[in-house]
């Protein structure tokens, strides 16, 4: 077949040269493409580990910032932590407060080592939940006991004060009466006359490659031992290691919980280490 004037095609030699050049370029570029693909996959895994690790640390931080002061202790070596969660709190009325004719019943004004079965508190927004525990003046986790002498006691009722003159009422309707077992004695006062209501014990600890979150009502499982099990919610999976440390602080400085966490993907190709310091109250 004759070519038309001005037409030109590719010769076999030209095609072979082009294919050869493309093959050489592909051979040169393939390692770079592979490296970029691997780097992308690694970055994606690390980003996933960072996201889930940050979420778990944020959950821990939130719970620890709501811990009863001086209730934190390390358990299971340094692979777990235990504390009481504060649901509510406020200011109680002490024996020597001057509120005029208000809070008139002297038996309901707290004094150190006095045997009482109830205490006045300021405010009107407290309600009772099942398992609530009143905590006043603890300085260590060991102070939180439920005996007749101790910094905590199980709450029985929370009732409003009555705005009528003593002895028919309390002289105000701007308070609450927290009642508990009779003849309880709180060993020390709170420096700021603070009280807290604990609703649950929380434990966070490692089991194999998972970090578990365990809770129990009131002082249940507040025993310095690891009580979590496979039935508890998984806070974080793919955990290589976790270490907790706790510096209680001083009356003028907050305590610090330190969490050192190492995560790894299921394929074992990537690891990521996270560290966080969580400041907690330590003034009872």
Backbone as CSV, one residue per row, in Angstrom:
resi,resn,N_x,N_y,N_z,CA_x,CA_y,CA_z,C_x,C_y,C_z
1,UNK,0.861,-1.201,0.000,0.000,0.000,0.000,0.883,1.231,0.000
2,UNK,0.512,2.125,-0.824,1.290,3.353,-0.914,0.843,4.345,0.126
3,UNK,1.838,5.053,0.677,1.538,6.115,1.632,1.077,7.362,0.899
4,UNK,0.140,8.040,1.575,-0.239,9.327,1.043,0.848,10.335,1.322
5,UNK,0.861,11.311,0.567,1.887,12.345,0.727,1.740,13.023,2.091
6,UNK,2.820,13.218,2.808,2.839,13.906,4.097,2.586,13.004,5.274
7,UNK,2.243,11.718,5.087,2.031,10.806,6.195,3.329,10.135,6.583
8,UNK,3.446,9.912,7.954,4.661,9.240,8.456,4.274,8.365,9.635
9,UNK,4.706,7.147,9.729,4.422,6.230,10.830,5.669,5.943,11.640
10,UNK,5.505,5.013,12.634,6.623,4.583,13.467,7.250,3.342,12.867
11,UNK,8.514,3.334,12.902,9.211,2.127,12.476,9.366,1.206,13.667
12,UNK,9.642,-0.047,13.412,9.863,-1.038,14.468,11.010,-0.603,15.363
13,UNK,12.045,-0.086,14.785,13.221,0.332,15.572,12.834,1.437,16.540
14,UNK,12.024,2.406,16.057,11.594,3.510,16.932,10.754,2.996,18.097
15,UNK,9.847,2.052,17.810,9.032,1.480,18.871,9.884,0.754,19.900
16,UNK,10.860,0.009,19.446,11.750,-0.726,20.375,12.514,0.249,21.247
17,UNK,12.973,1.347,20.646,13.725,2.347,21.420,12.845,2.968,22.502
18,UNK,11.596,3.322,22.140,10.664,3.930,23.104,10.370,2.966,24.238
19,UNK,10.080,1.715,23.900,9.781,0.709,24.932,10.985,0.521,25.852
20,UNK,12.174,0.512,25.277,13.388,0.348,26.086,13.560,1.510,27.055
21,UNK,13.349,2.731,26.512,13.485,3.921,27.368,12.453,3.888,28.508
22,UNK,11.195,3.541,28.185,10.152,3.445,29.221,10.488,2.390,30.259
23,UNK,11.063,1.268,29.798,11.469,0.214,30.734,12.547,0.684,31.686
24,UNK,13.523,1.435,31.144,14.603,1.966,31.988,14.047,2.950,33.006
25,UNK,13.147,3.864,32.532,12.536,4.834,33.447,11.720,4.144,34.530
26,UNK,10.965,3.093,34.145,10.167,2.356,35.131,11.068,1.697,36.172
27,UNK,12.195,1.144,35.701,13.132,0.519,36.639,13.730,1.516,37.611
28,UNK,13.957,2.744,37.118,14.521,3.774,37.989,13.484,4.281,38.980
29,UNK,12.252,4.487,38.480,11.220,5.115,39.311,10.538,4.146,40.271
30,UNK,10.513,2.843,39.964,9.792,1.867,40.803,10.222,1.896,42.273
31,UNK,11.537,1.894,42.598,11.915,1.940,44.021,11.391,3.181,44.734
32,UNK,11.405,4.327,44.020,10.897,5.555,44.634,9.388,5.450,44.883
33,UNK,8.679,4.874,43.943,7.232,4.696,44.113,6.955,3.739,45.262
34,UNK,7.739,2.658,45.310,7.554,1.709,46.402,7.833,2.353,47.753
35,UNK,8.907,3.128,47.836,9.228,3.803,49.084,8.124,4.770,49.498
36,UNK,7.588,5.508,48.534,6.502,6.448,48.834,5.261,5.711,49.306
37,UNK,4.969,4.561,48.677,3.808,3.774,49.082,3.978,3.227,50.493
38,UNK,5.174,2.700,50.789,5.447,2.168,52.130,5.395,3.283,53.167
39,UNK,5.984,4.439,52.823,5.976,5.573,53.752,4.553,6.029,54.039
40,UNK,3.712,6.039,53.020,2.321,6.431,53.203,1.602,5.450,54.125
41,UNK,1.825,4.150,53.890,1.176,3.132,54.720,1.638,3.239,56.172
42,UNK,2.951,3.465,56.372,3.477,3.613,57.729,2.908,4.852,58.413
43,UNK,2.845,5.950,57.672,2.296,7.179,58.236,0.825,6.998,58.598
44,UNK,0.102,6.265,57.768,-1.312,6.027,58.057,-1.465,5.191,59.324
45,UNK,-0.639,4.180,59.495,-0.698,3.344,60.704,-0.353,4.173,61.933
46,UNK,0.720,4.973,61.833,1.118,5.809,62.977,0.031,6.818,63.327
47,UNK,-0.603,7.379,62.307,-1.674,8.343,62.565,-2.858,7.672,63.262
48,UNK,-3.168,6.434,62.843,-4.243,5.692,63.505,-3.896,5.406,64.959
49,UNK,-2.655,4.965,65.199,-2.215,4.692,66.576,-2.256,5.961,67.416
50,UNK,-1.822,7.076,66.822,-1.827,8.351,67.548,-3.250,8.766,67.906
51,UNK,-4.182,8.584,66.983,-5.563,8.986,67.222,-6.186,8.188,68.349
52,UNK,-6.073,6.861,68.287,-6.696,6.036,69.323,-5.964,6.195,70.657
53,UNK,-4.635,6.407,70.607,-3.889,6.636,71.846,-4.276,7.936,72.504
54,UNK,-4.426,8.990,71.707,-4.829,10.290,72.255,-6.226,10.229,72.870
55,UNK,-7.137,9.510,72.213,-8.487,9.379,72.749,-8.480,8.669,74.092
56,UNK,-7.676,7.606,74.198,-7.593,6.872,75.462,-6.972,7.733,76.557
57,UNK,-5.922,8.469,76.234,-5.282,9.341,77.219,-6.210,10.467,77.644
58,UNK,-7.013,10.976,76.711,-7.965,12.029,77.051,-9.042,11.492,77.994
59,UNK,-9.478,10.261,77.777,-10.461,9.648,78.678,-9.850,9.482,80.075
60,UNK,-8.621,9.016,80.135,-7.942,8.872,81.424,-7.802,10.218,82.113
61,UNK,-7.414,11.238,81.345,-7.218,12.575,81.912,-8.524,13.098,82.497
62,UNK,-9.622,12.918,81.763,-10.916,13.414,82.238,-11.313,12.744,83.547
63,UNK,-11.162,11.419,83.616,-11.538,10.701,84.832,-10.636,11.068,86.003
64,UNK,-9.327,11.182,85.753,-8.392,11.479,86.834,-8.578,12.893,87.376
65,UNK,-8.961,13.832,86.519,-9.205,15.189,87.006,-10.451,15.259,87.884
66,UNK,-11.293,14.232,87.817,-12.477,14.169,88.662,-12.290,13.196,89.830
67,UNK,-11.032,12.836,90.106,-10.744,11.907,91.199,-10.861,12.606,92.549
68,UNK,-11.303,11.862,93.562,-11.257,12.362,94.933,-9.794,12.633,95.282
69,UNK,-9.451,13.829,95.791,-8.052,14.095,96.154,-7.509,13.026,97.110
70,UNK,-6.289,12.634,96.879,-5.584,11.669,97.728,-6.229,10.288,97.732
71,UNK,-6.941,9.944,96.648,-7.498,8.587,96.542,-6.767,7.756,95.500
72,UNK,-5.780,8.335,94.828,-5.096,7.661,93.722,-3.997,6.744,94.248
73,UNK,-3.947,5.536,93.725,-2.862,4.614,94.066,-2.525,3.758,92.850
74,UNK,-1.269,3.343,92.760,-0.816,2.466,91.691,-1.069,1.020,92.094
75,UNK,-1.505,0.209,91.154,-1.769,-1.199,91.415,-1.161,-2.047,90.306
76,UNK,-1.056,-3.342,90.599,-0.510,-4.278,89.599,0.871,-3.828,89.136
77,UNK,1.753,-3.583,90.112,3.042,-2.978,89.796,2.792,-1.532,89.435
78,UNK,3.224,-1.137,88.265,2.904,0.207,87.770,2.091,0.131,86.479
79,UNK,1.410,-1.012,86.289,0.620,-1.203,85.069,-0.859,-0.891,85.264
80,UNK,-1.221,-0.374,86.432,-2.612,-0.027,86.676,-2.720,1.104,87.676
81,UNK,-3.893,1.716,87.722,-4.134,2.829,88.634,-5.573,2.734,89.141
82,UNK,-5.763,3.128,90.410,-7.067,3.050,91.055,-7.367,4.365,91.762
83,UNK,-8.654,4.784,91.727,-9.037,6.021,92.393,-10.551,6.073,92.547
84,UNK,-11.009,6.991,93.411,-12.431,7.238,93.575,-12.845,8.407,92.686
85,UNK,-13.983,8.266,92.046,-14.511,9.308,91.174,-15.458,10.199,91.957
86,UNK,-15.257,11.525,91.878,-16.105,12.488,92.578,-17.283,12.879,91.697
87,UNK,-18.496,12.602,92.170,-19.698,12.971,91.430,-20.146,14.389,91.741
88,UNK,-19.953,14.814,92.965,-20.409,16.134,93.393,-19.590,16.550,94.610
89,UNK,-19.764,17.781,95.015,-19.041,18.275,96.184,-19.519,19.656,96.554
90,UNK,-18.915,20.208,97.596,-19.291,21.540,98.044,-18.653,21.859,99.379
91,UNK,-19.316,22.730,100.135,-18.797,23.169,101.433,-19.754,22.740,102.532
92,UNK,-19.183,22.135,103.593,-20.003,21.774,104.743,-19.978,22.891,105.783
93,UNK,-20.832,22.792,106.783,-20.913,23.766,107.864,-20.197,23.202,109.079
94,UNK,-19.231,23.954,109.594,-18.453,23.484,110.738,-19.019,24.035,112.039
95,UNK,-18.554,23.484,113.130,-19.057,23.838,114.454,-18.880,25.324,114.755
96,UNK,-17.838,25.921,114.196,-17.511,27.301,114.569,-17.866,28.326,113.495
97,UNK,-18.583,27.916,112.443,-19.047,28.878,111.439,-20.125,29.788,112.032
98,UNK,-20.102,31.035,111.591,-21.104,31.996,112.052,-22.077,32.289,110.914
99,UNK,-23.236,31.628,110.949,-24.294,31.877,109.979,-25.521,32.486,110.648
100,UNK,-25.324,33.141,111.766,-26.449,33.734,112.481,-27.388,32.655,112.980
101,UNK,-28.672,32.796,112.616,-29.679,31.829,113.055,-29.803,30.644,112.099
102,UNK,-29.036,30.659,111.015,-29.104,29.572,110.035,-28.256,28.381,110.482
103,UNK,-28.623,27.217,109.990,-27.926,25.968,110.327,-27.819,25.841,111.843
104,UNK,-28.986,25.854,112.479,-29.071,26.057,113.925,-28.817,24.805,114.751
105,UNK,-28.950,23.620,114.162,-28.772,22.393,114.950,-27.283,22.113,115.132
106,UNK,-26.741,22.259,116.361,-25.299,22.077,116.557,-24.832,20.650,116.276
107,UNK,-25.723,19.683,116.366,-25.350,18.286,116.129,-25.008,18.048,114.653
108,UNK,-25.534,18.908,113.759,-25.293,18.736,112.330,-24.162,19.621,111.812
109,UNK,-23.439,20.233,112.722,-22.248,21.010,112.347,-21.016,20.158,112.620
110,UNK,-20.180,20.013,111.585,-19.073,19.063,111.691,-17.933,19.620,112.531
111,UNK,-17.411,18.785,113.390,-16.192,19.082,114.146,-15.339,17.828,114.169
112,UNK,-14.057,18.021,114.086,-13.121,16.882,114.057,-13.301,15.995,115.283
113,UNK,-13.401,14.689,115.041,-13.513,13.650,116.063,-14.857,13.660,116.798
114,UNK,-15.801,14.509,116.373,-17.118,14.508,117.015,-17.964,13.374,116.436
115,UNK,-18.712,12.681,117.296,-19.586,11.600,116.841,-20.879,12.198,116.299
116,UNK,-21.129,12.018,115.010,-22.307,12.597,114.373,-22.953,11.583,113.437
117,UNK,-24.178,11.879,113.020,-24.885,11.034,112.066,-25.382,11.816,110.877
118,UNK,-24.938,13.082,110.777,-25.331,13.925,109.661,-24.560,15.219,109.683
119,UNK,-24.607,15.949,108.574,-23.868,17.203,108.490,-24.604,18.162,107.562
120,UNK,-24.589,19.449,107.923,-25.132,20.487,107.061,-24.167,20.763,105.899
121,UNK,-24.744,21.063,104.729,-23.951,21.563,103.600,-24.661,22.757,102.992
122,UNK,-23.882,23.637,102.360,-24.442,24.817,101.708,-24.935,24.455,100.312
123,UNK,-26.001,25.152,99.875,-26.520,24.929,98.532,-27.719,24.007,98.530
124,UNK,-28.390,23.978,97.396,-29.649,23.230,97.290,-29.687,22.257,96.118
125,UNK,-28.545,21.963,95.490,-28.575,21.171,94.259,-28.089,19.741,94.425
126,UNK,-27.972,19.244,95.667,-27.493,17.883,95.872,-28.639,16.887,95.865
127,UNK,-28.433,15.757,95.221,-29.369,14.642,95.254,-28.596,13.365,95.558
128,UNK,-29.305,12.349,96.010,-28.666,11.090,96.407,-28.765,10.066,95.293
129,UNK,-27.636,9.422,94.997,-27.601,8.284,94.085,-27.223,7.034,94.864
130,UNK,-27.658,5.894,94.394,-27.322,4.636,95.062,-25.811,4.456,95.124
131,UNK,-25.314,4.086,96.294,-23.891,3.823,96.455,-23.047,5.030,96.773
132,UNK,-23.646,6.227,96.902,-22.873,7.440,97.179,-22.145,7.347,98.517
133,UNK,-20.926,7.880,98.517,-20.081,7.877,99.715,-19.617,9.306,99.982
134,UNK,-19.752,9.759,101.217,-19.284,11.080,101.623,-17.833,10.984,102.053
135,UNK,-16.988,11.875,101.502,-15.554,11.877,101.819,-15.166,13.265,102.324
136,UNK,-14.528,13.310,103.501,-14.080,14.577,104.079,-12.701,14.380,104.697
137,UNK,-11.729,15.147,104.229,-10.443,15.272,104.904,-9.472,14.124,104.765
138,UNK,-9.619,13.264,103.736,-8.633,12.190,103.600,-7.312,12.737,103.076
139,UNK,-6.210,12.184,103.558,-4.882,12.589,103.096,-4.165,11.485,102.322
140,UNK,-4.649,10.246,102.422,-4.101,9.112,101.674,-5.253,8.184,101.311
141,UNK,-5.047,7.259,100.347,-6.099,6.275,100.051,-6.462,5.436,101.273
142,UNK,-5.475,5.177,102.152,-5.744,4.355,103.338,-6.707,5.034,104.304
143,UNK,-6.821,6.358,104.243,-7.751,7.073,105.129,-9.207,6.818,104.770
144,UNK,-9.440,6.362,103.549,-10.815,6.192,103.077,-11.319,4.827,103.530
145,UNK,-11.924,4.796,104.688,-12.486,3.573,105.245,-13.937,3.819,105.589
146,UNK,-14.690,2.733,105.778,-16.110,2.870,106.091,-16.414,2.430,107.514
147,UNK,-15.424,2.402,108.373,-15.668,2.092,109.770,-16.290,3.273,110.489
148,UNK,-16.417,3.152,111.822,-17.011,4.248,112.585,-16.079,5.445,112.658
149,UNK,-14.790,5.243,112.410,-13.828,6.344,112.346,-13.141,6.267,110.990
150,UNK,-13.243,7.343,110.219,-12.607,7.348,108.911,-13.037,8.555,108.108
151,UNK,-12.350,8.755,106.982,-12.618,9.935,106.161,-13.777,9.743,105.210
152,UNK,-14.412,8.577,105.220,-15.557,8.353,104.335,-16.639,7.585,105.068
153,UNK,-17.868,7.765,104.593,-19.000,7.044,105.160,-20.089,6.958,104.098
154,UNK,-20.828,5.864,104.083,-21.907,5.657,103.117,-23.061,6.602,103.432
155,UNK,-23.529,7.338,102.425,-24.652,8.251,102.615,-25.973,7.478,102.637
156,UNK,-26.864,7.910,103.538,-28.183,7.295,103.635,-29.257,8.170,103.013
157,UNK,-29.243,9.468,103.306,-30.245,10.382,102.746,-29.620,11.750,102.510
158,UNK,-30.239,12.510,101.624,-29.930,13.929,101.447,-31.268,14.657,101.456
159,UNK,-31.485,15.497,102.451,-32.764,16.174,102.612,-32.556,17.682,102.697
160,UNK,-33.558,18.473,102.314,-33.429,19.939,102.395,-33.570,20.432,103.835
161,UNK,-32.891,21.531,104.121,-33.079,22.177,105.418,-34.433,22.899,105.435
162,UNK,-34.924,23.142,106.648,-36.250,23.746,106.815,-36.097,25.177,107.307
163,UNK,-36.749,26.098,106.617,-36.649,27.511,106.970,-37.640,27.848,108.085
164,UNK,-37.327,27.396,109.276,-38.107,27.700,110.479,-37.126,27.788,111.644
165,UNK,-37.529,28.536,112.664,-36.635,28.733,113.812,-36.393,27.414,114.537
166,UNK,-35.162,27.267,115.016,-34.788,26.109,115.814,-35.618,26.091,117.101
167,UNK,-36.154,24.989,117.591,-35.851,23.622,117.159,-36.823,23.025,116.138
168,UNK,-37.777,23.835,115.623,-38.720,23.318,114.633,-38.086,23.191,113.253
169,UNK,-37.056,23.966,112.997,-36.390,23.931,111.708,-34.913,24.240,111.849
170,UNK,-34.304,24.554,110.719,-32.858,24.779,110.675,-32.496,26.241,110.507
171,UNK,-33.508,27.107,110.396,-33.252,28.534,110.256,-32.914,28.967,108.849
172,UNK,-33.001,28.066,107.868,-32.704,28.403,106.471,-33.211,27.297,105.567
173,UNK,-33.529,27.665,104.332,-33.871,26.659,103.327,-32.807,26.596,102.233
174,UNK,-31.638,27.154,102.525,-30.542,27.219,101.553,-29.448,26.197,101.840
175,UNK,-29.837,25.034,102.316,-28.854,24.008,102.610,-29.417,22.616,102.428
176,UNK,-28.564,21.651,102.674,-28.949,20.250,102.649,-28.412,19.575,103.907
177,UNK,-29.078,18.486,104.301,-28.609,17.668,105.415,-28.221,16.307,104.856
178,UNK,-26.945,15.965,104.988,-26.450,14.668,104.548,-26.410,13.743,105.755
179,UNK,-27.163,12.651,105.714,-27.204,11.732,106.857,-26.476,10.434,106.528
180,UNK,-25.953,9.807,107.585,-25.186,8.564,107.464,-25.294,7.829,108.789
181,UNK,-24.573,6.737,108.918,-24.659,5.931,110.139,-24.300,6.763,111.368
182,UNK,-25.051,6.568,112.455,-24.842,7.343,113.675,-23.465,7.091,114.268
183,UNK,-22.974,8.102,114.979,-21.720,8.007,115.741,-20.487,7.821,114.859
184,UNK,-20.556,8.351,113.639,-19.347,8.347,112.802,-18.471,9.531,113.199
185,UNK,-17.156,9.313,113.109,-16.215,10.383,113.447,-15.238,10.588,112.299
186,UNK,-15.149,11.817,111.822,-14.147,12.180,110.817,-12.877,12.608,111.546
187,UNK,-11.742,11.966,111.259,-10.518,12.232,112.028,-9.983,13.652,111.893
188,UNK,-10.092,14.242,110.692,-9.560,15.591,110.484,-10.562,16.434,109.711
189,UNK,-10.406,17.745,109.809,-11.210,18.667,109.023,-10.564,18.875,107.656
190,UNK,-11.384,19.270,106.700,-10.851,19.729,105.426,-10.393,21.173,105.593
191,UNK,-9.196,21.538,105.101,-8.714,22.922,105.246,-9.687,23.956,104.678
192,UNK,-10.380,23.614,103.604,-11.335,24.541,103.002,-12.773,24.198,103.321
193,UNK,-12.968,23.277,104.298,-14.308,22.808,104.669,-15.019,22.198,103.455
194,UNK,-14.261,21.458,102.687,-14.793,20.822,101.495,-15.308,19.429,101.811
195,UNK,-16.364,19.037,101.142,-16.790,17.641,101.136,-16.923,17.203,99.681
196,UNK,-16.783,15.912,99.454,-16.971,15.344,98.120,-17.835,14.101,98.240
197,UNK,-18.589,13.847,97.194,-19.408,12.644,97.131,-18.842,11.753,96.033
198,UNK,-18.387,10.564,96.429,-17.843,9.595,95.475,-18.948,8.645,95.043
199,UNK,-19.059,8.438,93.741,-20.094,7.531,93.242,-19.545,6.199,92.762
200,UNK,-18.228,6.120,92.479,-17.700,4.847,91.987,-16.186,4.776,92.136
201,UNK,-15.718,3.556,92.157,-14.282,3.264,92.088,-13.925,2.992,90.634
202,UNK,-12.831,3.581,90.175,-12.370,3.358,88.803,-10.971,2.757,88.834
203,UNK,-10.773,1.745,88.012,-9.448,1.157,87.808,-9.145,1.124,86.313
204,UNK,-7.933,1.466,85.962,-7.454,1.378,84.577,-6.181,0.551,84.598
205,UNK,-6.152,-0.530,83.822,-4.976,-1.387,83.884,-4.814,-2.267,82.666
206,UNK,-3.601,-2.780,82.500,-3.247,-3.586,81.338,-3.546,-5.058,81.585
207,UNK,-4.070,-5.705,80.554,-4.257,-7.151,80.551,-3.841,-7.652,79.181
208,UNK,-2.667,-8.259,79.102,-2.145,-8.663,77.802,-1.861,-7.448,76.946
209,UNK,-2.478,-7.389,75.772,-2.265,-6.273,74.847,-3.423,-5.272,74.876
210,UNK,-4.261,-5.333,75.911,-5.374,-4.403,76.018,-5.283,-3.604,77.314
211,UNK,-5.844,-2.414,77.282,-5.955,-1.569,78.463,-7.435,-1.515,78.811
212,UNK,-7.777,-1.982,80.018,-9.168,-2.130,80.424,-9.590,-1.012,81.372
213,UNK,-10.871,-0.666,81.327,-11.476,0.348,82.198,-12.511,-0.345,83.051
214,UNK,-12.274,-0.359,84.373,-13.156,-1.060,85.305,-13.769,-0.065,86.274
215,UNK,-15.061,-0.208,86.560,-15.710,0.639,87.554,-16.642,-0.202,88.408
216,UNK,-16.837,0.249,89.650,-17.722,-0.428,90.589,-18.352,0.628,91.489
217,UNK,-19.595,0.435,91.943,-20.272,1.467,92.733,-19.559,1.757,94.058
218,UNK,-19.572,3.036,94.444,-19.046,3.442,95.742,-17.632,2.959,95.992
219,UNK,-17.413,2.363,97.163,-16.086,1.870,97.532,-15.876,0.415,97.143
220,UNK,-16.832,-0.155,96.403,-16.646,-1.522,95.929,-15.368,-1.602,95.089
221,UNK,-14.510,-2.558,95.406,-13.232,-2.779,94.717,-12.186,-1.699,94.996
222,UNK,-12.457,-0.795,95.950,-11.412,0.162,96.331,-10.524,-0.524,97.370
223,UNK,-9.603,-1.351,96.853,-8.866,-2.261,97.719,-7.383,-2.372,97.391
224,UNK,-6.900,-1.560,96.465,-5.486,-1.613,96.125,-5.086,-2.818,95.305
225,UNK,-6.066,-3.545,94.760,-5.777,-4.729,93.944,-6.400,-4.566,92.566
226,UNK,-5.893,-5.329,91.610,-6.415,-5.282,90.242,-7.696,-6.099,90.161
227,UNK,-8.821,-5.437,89.897,-10.119,-6.105,89.845,-10.692,-6.172,88.435
228,UNK,-9.951,-5.704,87.433,-10.492,-5.727,86.079,-10.453,-7.141,85.505
229,UNK,-11.296,-7.351,84.498,-11.371,-8.659,83.842,-11.760,-8.462,82.386
230,UNK,-11.827,-9.556,81.650,-12.179,-9.483,80.228,-13.609,-8.996,80.008
231,UNK,-14.426,-8.987,81.085,-15.797,-8.497,80.957,-15.869,-6.972,80.952
232,UNK,-14.779,-6.304,81.320,-14.773,-4.843,81.384,-14.545,-4.230,79.999
233,UNK,-14.968,-2.974,79.819,-14.757,-2.303,78.525,-13.277,-2.159,78.196
234,UNK,-12.959,-2.285,76.909,-11.592,-2.094,76.437,-11.382,-0.611,76.157
235,UNK,-10.477,-0.023,76.896,-10.149,1.383,76.671,-9.218,1.542,75.478
236,UNK,-8.334,0.565,75.294,-7.345,0.665,74.214,-6.819,-0.722,73.896
237,UNK,-6.716,-1.027,72.608,-6.142,-2.295,72.161,-4.760,-2.049,71.566
238,UNK,-4.095,-3.138,71.195,-2.767,-3.070,70.573,-1.754,-2.360,71.476
239,UNK,-1.828,-2.646,72.781,-0.905,-2.035,73.735,0.335,-2.913,73.867
240,UNK,1.503,-2.331,73.637,2.762,-3.052,73.840,3.182,-2.979,75.309
241,UNK,3.038,-1.778,75.909,3.381,-1.608,77.322,2.714,-0.346,77.837
242,UNK,2.460,-0.320,79.151,1.931,0.878,79.798,2.515,0.954,81.201
243,UNK,2.903,2.161,81.593,3.487,2.381,82.916,2.887,3.660,83.496
244,UNK,2.391,3.553,84.730,1.862,4.704,85.452,2.832,5.086,86.567
245,UNK,2.909,6.363,86.859,3.605,6.838,88.054,2.788,7.978,88.641
246,UNK,2.962,8.213,89.958,2.154,9.224,90.628,2.996,9.965,91.648
247,UNK,3.009,11.291,91.521,3.643,12.172,92.486,2.544,12.920,93.221
248,UNK,2.312,12.630,94.516,1.158,13.223,95.203,1.162,14.738,95.276
249,UNK,2.312,15.369,95.230,2.346,16.822,95.310,2.461,17.305,96.747
250,UNK,2.206,18.572,96.927,2.305,19.213,98.239,1.043,20.057,98.450
251,UNK,0.845,20.597,99.672,-0.329,21.454,99.879,-0.394,22.661,98.947
252,UNK,0.741,23.059,98.372,0.766,24.217,97.488,0.896,23.849,96.012
253,UNK,0.926,22.564,95.703,1.104,22.142,94.310,0.243,20.918,94.035
254,UNK,-0.253,20.821,92.801,-1.086,19.686,92.426,-0.249,18.419,92.311
255,UNK,-0.918,17.291,92.437,-0.260,16.029,92.166,-0.162,15.799,90.669
256,UNK,0.696,14.855,90.267,0.898,14.584,88.840,0.867,13.075,88.604
257,UNK,-0.023,12.648,87.712,-0.034,11.269,87.220,0.655,11.256,85.867
258,UNK,1.616,10.370,85.714,2.338,10.248,84.445,1.990,8.910,83.796
259,UNK,1.679,8.970,82.502,1.316,7.778,81.743,2.296,7.624,80.590
260,UNK,2.979,6.494,80.553,3.934,6.174,79.488,3.361,4.981,78.727
261,UNK,2.966,5.202,77.480,2.197,4.227,76.725,2.887,3.921,75.407
262,UNK,3.039,2.638,75.108,3.592,2.216,73.819,2.561,1.365,73.086
263,UNK,2.271,1.752,71.841,1.297,1.047,71.024,1.981,0.428,69.812
264,UNK,1.378,-0.616,69.255,1.898,-1.232,68.045,0.767,-1.756,67.191
265,UNK,0.953,-1.761,65.880,-0.092,-2.282,65.017,-0.101,-3.799,65.059
266,UNK,-1.197,-4.391,64.610,-1.356,-5.847,64.692,-0.333,-6.586,63.849
267,UNK,0.153,-5.933,62.800,1.155,-6.577,61.959,2.553,-6.535,62.544
268,UNK,2.737,-5.770,63.591,4.040,-5.684,64.245,5.054,-4.850,63.499
269,UNK,4.580,-4.029,62.545,5.507,-3.253,61.739,5.781,-1.864,62.295
270,UNK,4.812,-1.307,63.028,4.949,0.059,63.515,4.674,0.128,65.016
271,UNK,5.420,0.969,65.711,5.167,1.238,67.118,5.133,2.749,67.332
272,UNK,4.439,3.146,68.381,4.316,4.553,68.701,4.300,4.689,70.217
273,UNK,5.093,5.626,70.718,5.167,5.844,72.165,4.545,7.194,72.495
274,UNK,3.619,7.192,73.485,2.941,8.404,73.928,3.209,8.621,75.415
275,UNK,3.305,9.872,75.787,3.572,10.221,77.188,2.691,11.406,77.555
276,UNK,2.085,11.335,78.736,1.251,12.452,79.172,1.348,12.640,80.681
277,UNK,1.341,13.895,81.092,1.285,14.250,82.501,-0.088,14.847,82.795
278,UNK,-0.733,14.333,83.838,-2.077,14.767,84.197,-2.035,15.335,85.608
279,UNK,-2.378,16.604,85.739,-2.352,17.266,87.046,-3.681,17.022,87.766
280,UNK,-3.585,16.630,89.032,-4.780,16.304,89.823,-4.740,17.057,91.148
281,UNK,-5.939,17.326,91.685,-6.028,17.996,92.980,-5.538,17.059,94.096
282,UNK,-4.911,17.644,95.106,-4.495,16.843,96.248,-4.865,17.475,97.579
283,UNK,-5.632,18.586,97.546,-6.070,19.215,98.788,-7.443,18.676,99.154
284,UNK,-7.586,18.041,100.303,-8.875,17.439,100.654,-9.935,18.480,100.950
